[in-house]
Amino acid sequence: MKIWVIGRDYPSSQNRLRGSFEIEQAKMLARGGHDVTYLCVSFHPKRKIRNWGYASWKEEGITVCAFSQIFFPERFHIRMDWLCSRAWKKLLSQAEQTVGLPELIHVHYPAMITDPKAIFAYQKQGIRIVVTEHWTKVLSKKLNAAESAQLSAYTEHADGFICVGEPLRKSILEQTGTKRPLTVVPNVVDSIFQPQETARSADEPYTFVTAARLVKVKQIDKVIEAVAALRKQGVKLRYLVIGDGTERAALEALTQRLGMQDTVHFYGAQPKEQVAKIVAQSDCLICYSSLETFGVPIIEAWASGIPVISSDCLGLAEYWQDGLGYIVSYKDLSELTDRMKQIMTEPEKYDKQRLAEYARTHFSESVIRGKIENVYRQ
């Protein structure tokens, strides 16, 4: 099938890898035998994708068509619909000339990006429109009027609508009142996440790890407080934090105030290969977010053969089983601390290969691609 996949941006270190989920899914579809083009418009004041305006190139089995639009107001969260619409129309027109019309267009983050009228115009040419919503802002019901209208438009007119988790699906139903079916398809786990057998000395500290954007909703400050509480009890452990974001300086300052510099280590943003290595060499992943549309680091941890302690705000609760770790209240720090202490005492409960097999069975590329293709065929 000839498919256009539309995402938020082209991922790079300059934009904190915005668009990573979308382009990786495009490449996944291409590995399944589809003819895939990835499209995006980048709005920004000074960064650019290769050059201003339109650019196209080949990358890992897909064609990338990108349009770089200078846009100063984005820093102030000002909408300029006429400019956005013009940029999207230019991109779509250029993509048609470069790769020809698709059979299907798959839009990610529909409440956030694109010009719906321009996208739905393709339906008149017999082209199907499928969307996938991932956005935390949709889950939290904090859309502004324009975003809400855009979500409703896609909900009512798309040929297929995918949500990455059941809580997100329920949120969309409540906000739009749609009677149309919304399909839950979880995110995929990259095959680079695999168990690693590591030789560890008996006195090596138990290692917790978090991989996330460093923003308030992830509640990493609370995890640091839990680590500090355990240290006061004489528990030997360390906590690794992978990622970057607006809260990094505050989290590092908190670590210093608590005197935890030798226990809490900040790695910053890392390439996926390095993330996979760090996670696989850890003992347990913590995802203590107060809001989560899915929880990709959770399935990456399972694929790496380590258990997870998650808040009860995760988007994949329906997949949770005994032997995968623990779910705790995102409001109860003492419960998090107790479960961290407990999981350190029961390493025999968590078999690396069983955890990895569970992740492959439910979230592997072939499984998720098949679920998406089913939506395409509906």
N, C-alpha and C positions, 0 to 999 in steps of 0.2 A: 504494500500500500504506500502511496505517496503522501507524506505527512509533513505539515508545517507545525513545529512546536514553538510556541511563543512564551518567552519568559521575561523576567523583570529587567535583566541587564546581562552583559557578558562578564562572567566572574573574573576578578583580578584582585591583587593585593590592595589596589587603590580604592576599591569599593567594598572591601571586606567580603569578597567572594559572593556578592549578590548575584543570584542567578545560577548558583551551583546545582541546586536540586533539579532545576529545569533542564539545563544542558546535559546533565548526567542521564536524565530520563530520555532525552533525545538520542543520546549515544546508545542507551540500552535498547531502544526500539530499533535502531540501525543494526545492532548486533543480532536482532531477531529477524533480519532480512528485509526491513522496510527501507524505503527511500526517504530520508529524513533531512529536513532543513530546519535549523534553529534561527528564530528571528527575535530581535530585541531592539528597543530604542533606549539609549542612555541619555538622560537629562542631567546636566551638571554644568557648573560654571567654568571649570577649567580642565577636568580630566576628559580624556577622549579615547575611543576605541580605534586605534590605528590612525584614523584621520577624522576630521569633522565631516559630517554628512554621511554618505553611504559607503559601506565597505563590505566585501564578501570574500570568503576564503574557505578552504577545505580543512577539516580537522577531525581526526579519529573516526572516519567513516561517515561524517555528516558534512553538510554545507552550512556555514554560518553567514547570515545576512544581518548586518547591524547598521543602525543609523545613530550617529552621535549628534545630539542637539544641544547647543549652548543654552543654558537655562539658569539664570541667577536667582529668580524668585523661589526655587525649590528649597533654598536654605531657610526660608521664612514660612514654608508650608503654604505657599500661595498657589492656588490652582489657576492655570491659564488654559482652559479647555480648547480654545481655538488653536493655540500653538501645539498642544499635545496632539490634537486631531490631525493637524497638518503634517506633523512629523511621522505619525503612524501611517497616514495615507501615502506619504513619500516612500516609506520603507516597504509597504505592501506592493506598491506599484513596481518598485525596483526589483523586489524579490520575484515577482511574476516574470519580469524580463530575464532574470538570472537563471531561475530553475523551472519556470512554468507553473501553472496552477496545480494545487494539490487535490487529492481526493478528500482529505480531512484536515481540519485545523484544530489543534489542541492548545488551548489557552490556559496558562497557569496564573494563579492569583487574579482571577477575573474582576474582583471588586477593586483592585488596586490599579491595574494597567489596561492599556489599549483603548481604542475608540470602538465601543460596541456596535455602533451603526455601520462602521466600515467593515467590521468582522462579519456581522450578520448579512451584509450585502452579498457575501459569497454563497449563502444558502440558495439564492436565486439561480445560481449556476450549478446547483446540485451538489455542493460541497458541504459535508457534515461539520458541525461545530461541537466539540467536546471540551469541557473545562475541568480543571482541578483546582479546588480551593484549599489553601494551606494557611491562610493569614490569621495570626493571633488576634488581630484587631476585629476580625469577624467573630471569632470565638468569644471575645470579651464584650461584644455588642457595642463597640465604641466607634462605629462608622459615622462619618458625617453624612449630610443629606445626599451629596453627589455620589459618594461611595455606596451608600445604601441603594440608591436608584440603579447604579451600575450592577450591583449584586442581583437585584431583582430582575433586571433585564436579562442577565445571563441565566438565572434560574428558570425563567419562563420560556426563553427562546432557544437555549442550547439543545442540541440533540442528545447530549449525555452530560450528566453533572456528577463529578467525583469529589468526595471529601476524604481527607486523609485519616479521619478518625470519627468515631460515633458522637462524641461531644460536639464536634464541629458541625456534623450533620444536623443534630438537634437544634443547635443555635441558629443555623440557616433556616430551618423550618419555622422556628419561632419568629424570626425577623421578617421573613418574606411571606409566610402563610401559604406557600406553594403546596399544591397537591401532587406535583410531579415527583417521580422517584429520584432520590439522590442516592448514589451508590458509594459505599465506603470501600476504598482501596488503600491499604497502608503503604507507607514509604518502603523503598527497597534498601536492603543492606548491601553495601559494597563488598565484593568478594575479597578485597584486600584485608578485611578484618577476619583474622584466623587465630586459633589458639596457638600459643607459643610455650614450649617447655623450657623453663628457665631454672638454672641451678641457683638456689638461694640458701644462704646460711641461716642457721636456726635463730640467730639474734637479729636478723634483718627485720625492720619494722613492717607491720601490716600497712599496705598502701591503698588508700582510697583515691579515686580520681573523678574529676568532673570535666567534661568537654562541652563548652557552651559559649554563647555570647555573654560577655560580662555586663549584664544589664540587671536592673533591680528585680524584675520578675523572676529571675533565676534563683534568687535568695541565697547566693553563695556566701554572703555575710553570715547567714544563719548557720551554714555548714561549718564555717571557720569557727564560730562560737561553740558549736558542738565538739569540734576537734579540740579546742582549748579546754573545754570541760573535761574531756576524757584525759587529756594530758595532766590536768590537776589531780586526777584519780590515779596517776601513775601508769596509765596505759601507753604502751609504746606503739606509735603509729606515725604516718606521714600523709599529707594531703596534697595532691597534684592538681593544679588548675590549668586547663588548656583552653585558650581562647583569648579574645580581646574585646574591648567595648568601653562604653562610657563610664562604667563603674570600676575600672581596673585601678585607678589611682586611689579611690576610696577603700577598696579591698586591700590593697597593699598597705595603706595607712593603718587600717584595722589590725592587720597581721602584726605590724610593728608595735602598736599599742598593747597588744596582748602578749608580746614577746614570743611570737610564734615563727620567727623568720627561719629557724632551723627545721620547722615541721611543715609549713605551708610553702609550696613552691609554685611560682607563676611561670608558665612556659610561653605565654602569648599565643598568637595565631601560628599554627604549624601546618605544613603540607599534610595531606591525608595519610601518606605513607608513615610519617612520623607520629601522627595521632594514633594510627593502628598499632604501632610498636609500643607506644607508651601505655595505651589501654590494655593491650595483651599482657604486659609485664606488671600490671597492677593486680590487686586482689578483689576489688569491688568498685563499681561505679555508683556515684550518687547523683540523682537528678531530683533536686528539691524545689523545683519551680512552682510558683503559685498559679501559673497558667501555661498550658502546653497543648498545642494542637495535635501533636503526635508524640515525639520523643525519639528521634533518630539515634542519639547516643545510646539509648537503652538497647536497641536491637544490635547496635554495633558492639556493645559490651557482651551481650549473649553470644554473638558470632565469634567473639574473641575468647569465649570460654569462661567469662567471669560473671558473678551474680550482680544484681542491682538493688539498691535501696532507692525507691522512688516516692515522691509525694503522691497524694491521691488526686492530683490534677492532671495526670498523664492522659494522653489521647488514645492509648492502646490498652486500656484496662481489660477489654474483653479477651485479650490474648494472654493475660497473666495466669500463671499456674503455680502450684506449690513447687518449690525447688528452683525457682528463678530469682529469688531474693525476697524483699519485703516492701510492702506499700505502707507508708505512714502519712499521718495528717500533715498537710503543709502548714498548719497553724500550731503544731505541737512540737516544739523543739526538744522537749524531754523524750518524746517517743522516738525521734530521730536518733538522739544520743544513745538511748537504750538499744535500739536495733543495730546501730554501728558496733556497739560493744558486744552484742550477741553474735553478730555474723562473724566477728573475729575469732570466736571460739568453735566454730563449726565448719572448718574447711572441707571435711569429709562429706558434707551434705551436697557440695556443688562439684559435679563432674564436668570437666572442661568440654569433653567431646559431646556429652548429652546437651549441654547448653548450646554449643555450636550447631548441633544437628537440629535443635528446636528452631534456631534462627534461620537456618537454611530452609527448613520445611515450610515456614510461614512467610519469610521475607526475602527469599532469594530472588535474583533477577528473573529467572524463568517463571517463578510463581507470580510475581507482580506483573510482569509483562503479559502473562496470560490473562490476568484479571482485567488489565487495561484493554487488551484486544477484545475481550468479551463486551466491554462497553462500546467499543468502536463498532461492533457488529450488531448491536441492538437496534 
